[in-house]
Amino acid sequence: MTRRRFLFLALLTIACAPLPARAETAQVGKPFPVKSLVFVDDAPDLAGKAAVIEFWATWCGPCVKMIPHLNELYGKYKAKGLVIVGVSQDFQKGDIAPFRKKTPIDYPVAFDQDMKLGAQLGIDAIPWAFVLDRKGKVIWEGLSAKLTEETLEKALK
């Protein structure tokens, strides 16, 4: 492995690692800025629906590992009114389409241009998810791997 490749991989690992200073409740109780989402495809109707908004990137290994699980959750809960949105924090919007050809994503995808929304929400680690109740209020946030079906059931009530 070349030194350049090693440094690149090390930086990616650091970028995907959670930082201990992040409060996992910073947005809980607040309305999520849904109107700030810029969708790659058609925007889903989020009105009156519970949602999982997950920030991710194609270059983030832990993020990519979450996609099959999120596809599964979307398939299981979509008919009950759950919408899952993957918000890409890639550097270029053009990185998303080729990635989706190799890795199917069943739920809608948005793009966080210049990572502005992520910065506004205080996201400093990905994959990071927000669970919204049917009124659009954040009821849970944290590392996507910690998201439970119990939390989804609560959002759907």
NULOVEX-577037 format. One record per residue (C-alpha): x, y, z; residue number from 1. Coordinates in Angstrom, 2 decimals. Example, Ala and Ser with C-alpha at 12.3 -4.5 7.8 and 13.67 -1.06 7.14 Angstrom:
BEGIN
12.30/-4.50/7.80/1
13.67/-1.06/7.14/2
//
This chain:
BEGIN
0.00/0.00/0.00/1
1.38/3.37/-0.95/2
1.79/6.04/1.66/3
-0.70/8.28/-0.16/4
-3.36/5.57/-0.21/5
-2.72/4.77/3.46/6
-3.19/8.43/4.42/7
-6.38/8.67/2.35/8
-7.84/5.57/4.00/9
-6.82/6.83/7.44/10
-8.62/10.13/6.82/11
-11.75/8.31/5.65/12
-11.70/6.15/8.77/13
-11.41/9.23/10.96/14
-14.21/10.98/9.05/15
-16.57/8.05/9.66/16
-15.66/7.60/13.32/17
-17.98/9.05/15.94/18
-16.59/11.83/18.08/19
-17.32/11.41/21.78/20
-18.21/15.08/22.27/21
-21.34/14.81/20.08/22
-24.52/15.03/22.10/23
-26.96/12.45/20.77/24
-29.91/14.58/21.83/25
-28.99/17.98/20.37/26
-31.98/18.06/17.98/27
-34.47/15.92/19.95/28
-37.70/17.82/20.49/29
-37.03/20.24/17.63/30
-38.69/20.27/14.21/31
-36.47/18.86/11.46/32
-35.81/21.29/8.57/33
-37.41/19.03/5.94/34
-37.65/21.88/3.43/35
-33.84/22.05/3.38/36
-33.62/18.60/1.77/37
-32.64/18.64/-1.92/38
-33.63/15.33/-3.50/39
-31.70/13.50/-6.20/40
-34.93/11.99/-7.54/41
-38.53/12.84/-6.78/42
-39.13/14.16/-3.29/43
-41.27/11.89/-1.13/44
-44.37/13.21/0.59/45
-43.31/13.55/4.21/46
-46.48/15.27/5.43/47
-48.02/13.28/8.27/48
-45.46/10.50/8.00/49
-42.81/9.28/10.37/50
-39.32/9.43/8.91/51
-35.74/8.35/9.31/52
-33.34/10.91/7.88/53
-29.89/9.36/7.63/54
-26.74/11.28/6.72/55
-24.22/9.11/4.87/56
-21.62/9.13/2.07/57
-20.57/6.69/-0.63/58
-16.98/6.72/0.66/59
-17.95/5.88/4.26/60
-17.62/2.14/4.96/61
-19.98/2.08/7.99/62
-22.54/4.06/5.97/63
-22.45/1.57/3.10/64
-22.89/-1.30/5.57/65
-26.10/0.33/6.87/66
-27.82/0.48/3.45/67
-29.10/-3.15/3.35/68
-30.49/-2.75/6.88/69
-32.23/0.51/5.97/70
-33.60/-1.12/2.80/71
-35.02/-3.87/5.00/72
-36.57/-1.42/7.46/73
-38.04/0.62/4.60/74
-39.62/-2.50/3.11/75
-41.04/-3.51/6.46/76
-42.42/-0.14/7.60/77
-43.21/1.77/4.38/78
-46.83/0.58/4.30/79
-47.22/1.76/7.91/80
-46.27/5.32/6.91/81
-42.49/5.40/7.43/82
-40.29/7.25/4.97/83
-36.53/6.77/4.99/84
-34.34/9.40/3.35/85
-30.62/8.99/2.82/86
-28.90/12.38/2.78/87
-25.63/12.07/0.90/88
-22.71/14.11/2.17/89
-20.58/13.25/-0.82/90
-18.38/15.95/-2.26/91
-20.16/15.86/-5.62/92
-23.77/15.05/-6.42/93
-22.49/13.09/-9.44/94
-20.95/10.47/-7.14/95
-24.37/9.19/-6.09/96
-25.78/7.72/-9.34/97
-22.83/5.40/-10.13/98
-22.82/4.23/-6.52/99
-26.55/3.42/-6.64/100
-26.02/1.27/-9.73/101
-23.68/-0.96/-7.70/102
-25.48/-0.68/-4.37/103
-29.27/-0.52/-4.56/104
-30.92/2.00/-2.29/105
-34.68/1.44/-2.07/106
-35.51/4.69/-0.30/107
-35.28/8.31/-1.54/108
-31.90/10.02/-1.59/109
-31.15/13.70/-1.03/110
-27.87/15.59/-1.43/111
-26.39/17.88/1.22/112
-24.66/20.48/-0.98/113
-21.41/21.53/0.69/114
-22.60/19.67/3.81/115
-24.49/22.79/4.89/116
-27.48/21.00/6.42/117
-25.24/18.58/8.27/118
-23.27/21.50/9.69/119
-26.48/23.29/10.68/120
-27.59/20.18/12.57/121
-24.19/19.72/14.23/122
-23.40/16.41/12.57/123
-19.76/15.51/13.07/124
-19.94/11.76/12.42/125
-21.69/9.59/9.85/126
-23.77/7.52/9.46/127
-25.98/9.73/11.62/128
-29.76/9.41/11.73/129
-32.72/11.42/12.92/130
-36.11/9.82/13.58/131
-39.08/12.13/13.11/132
-42.59/11.62/14.39/133
-45.60/12.22/12.15/134
-45.50/15.94/13.01/135
-41.89/16.31/11.79/136
-40.39/16.61/15.26/137
-37.12/14.81/16.05/138
-37.76/12.09/18.63/139
-34.39/10.36/18.36/140
-30.96/10.98/16.88/141
-27.72/9.08/16.92/142
-25.44/6.70/15.14/143
-27.51/4.75/12.65/144
-26.30/1.42/14.01/145
-28.04/2.26/17.32/146
-31.44/2.83/15.70/147
-33.95/0.30/17.01/148
-37.27/-0.91/15.67/149
-38.77/0.10/19.01/150
-37.88/3.72/18.15/151
-39.50/3.33/14.72/152
-42.67/1.93/16.30/153
-42.76/4.93/18.65/154
-42.43/7.31/15.68/155
-45.28/5.60/13.85/156
-47.78/6.07/16.73/157
//
